[in-house]
Amino acid sequence: MKSRRTFGTKESFQKGFTLVEILVVVGLFGIILGLSLPVGVDFYRSYLFRSEKSMLVSVLQKARSEAMNNIDETTHGVHIDDKGYTIFRGEFFNEGSISNEFIAKNPSIAVSTSTDIIFEQLTGDPVPPFGGGEATTTITDGIHTEVITINNEGRINY
């Protein structure tokens, strides 16, 4: 990095980097960034998927907990649509009810279930059509797919 040049009888030193050295370093940074970018994007997508799965499980657990604690002395359930999750009170989902609690979901992740999931008051057991069977909810982002099940006793397995 130091270059020695002589002008006449005096010696002088110039400090600094040459253009070639700077271009090599910038090129190496570019290669490293290019190789690490796909890994970072995949990590971010995995994080979004895990986060959405945790959100869905939390919503299901909250609805079951409210039913078991007999809040408003009624059943509680979860309605899932393209916009998000709605915790509702009663045996049927009523979109206009003021007691509904809406939680938005990530639009890049698809969640599907056959019907609303309703938990019986005091026991937390799922009511028919799932009573005596298992309720399944599938969550996918196109790469990752997981199934969340609720058994006949209301246990949420994920």
N, C-alpha and C positions, 0 to 999 in steps of 0.2 A: 504494500500500500504506500510505502514511502518510496519515492523515486529520487534519485540523486542526479542532479544536473549541475554542470559547471558552466559558468559564463565568465570567460576570462580567467582570472586568478581566484575569484571568490566562489565558494560552494554555496548552493542554495538548495533547500529541501521543500518539496511541495507535498502537502498532505491531502488525502481524499480518495474517493473511489473513481475508477474509470467507468466509462459508459458500458463497457462489456461486462464488468462485474455487476453493475446495477441491473442490467438486462438478464443476466443469469439468475440473480436472486428473485426478480419479479417472475421469471419463467418458472422457477421452482415453486414459488407460492401459488401460481396458477395451476400447476399440476397437482399439488397437494389439495387445493380447494376443489378442483374438478373430481378428484377421487373421493373426497369426503362428503360431497354434497348429496349423493344418493343415499348414503348411510344416514345422514341427518334428516332427510325427508322421510325415510322409512321409520326412523325413531319417532318423529313427530306424529306420523299417522298411527303408529302403535300406541302412543300416548293418548291421542284423541279417542281411539277405540276403547282402551282400558278405562278412561275417564267416563265415557258414555255408559259403559257396562256398569261401573260403580254407581253412576247416577240412577240408572234403572233399578238396580238392586236396592238402593236406598229408598227410592220411591215406593217400591213394593213393601219393604220392611216398615216404612212409615204407615202405609195404609193398613197393614196387618196389625201393627202396634195400636193404632187408633181404634180398630175394631175390638181388639182384646181388652183395651182399657175402657171400652163401652162409651166412647166419646159420643155425645148426642144420642145415646141409647139406640144405635142403629148399626147396620153393616157398613163397611167401607170398601171401596174398590178403586181400581186403577183403569182408566181408559187411555189407550195408546193410539195415537194417530200420527200423521206425517209432521205435524208441528211440534208435538211434544207429549208429555204425560200429564194426565189430570187425575188428581186424587179426589174422589167424590164420596158423598154420604148417601146411603140408601141402597136399595136393591137394583136400581137402574141409573145409568148415566143420563143426566139432564144438563145439556150444554149451557143453559142460561142460569143455572143455580148459582146463587151468591156464595154458597159454602164450598164451591169447587176451588181447588188449589192447582193452578197450572204451572208446570215446569217445562220450559222450552228445551228442545233437544237439538243436537248437532244435525243440520240438514244433510251432511255427507254420509251419515250412518243410518241404515235402514233397520227398523225394529218391526217385527211382525208377530202377531198372536191371533188366535182364532176368534176370540171374543174378549169382552171386559173381564178382568180378574177381580172377583169380589170375595171378601173375607167375612166370615160369620162373626157376629159380635160375641164377646167373651171368650170364645175358643180360638179364633183366628183361622179356623178351617176354611178352605175354599168352598163356596156354595156351588150347587150344580150349575153348569154341566160338569164341573171339575170335582165335585164331591165324590169320593171313592176312586178317583183317578188322578192323573197328573196333568197339570197345566204346563204348557211349554211356550216359551217366548224365545224367538231367534233374533239375534243381533248380528249385523254384518256391515262391513265397510267395503266389500268387494274383494278384499284380500284375507281378512280375518273373519271367522264366523264362530259364534259360540251360542250354545243353547242354555237358557236359564229355565230350570224346572221348579215347580211348586208341587210338593207331594200332597196326598190326601189329608195330612195333618197341618198343612200350611207352611211347612219348612221350605225355605227358598234355597235351592242348590245352584251354585254358579261356579 
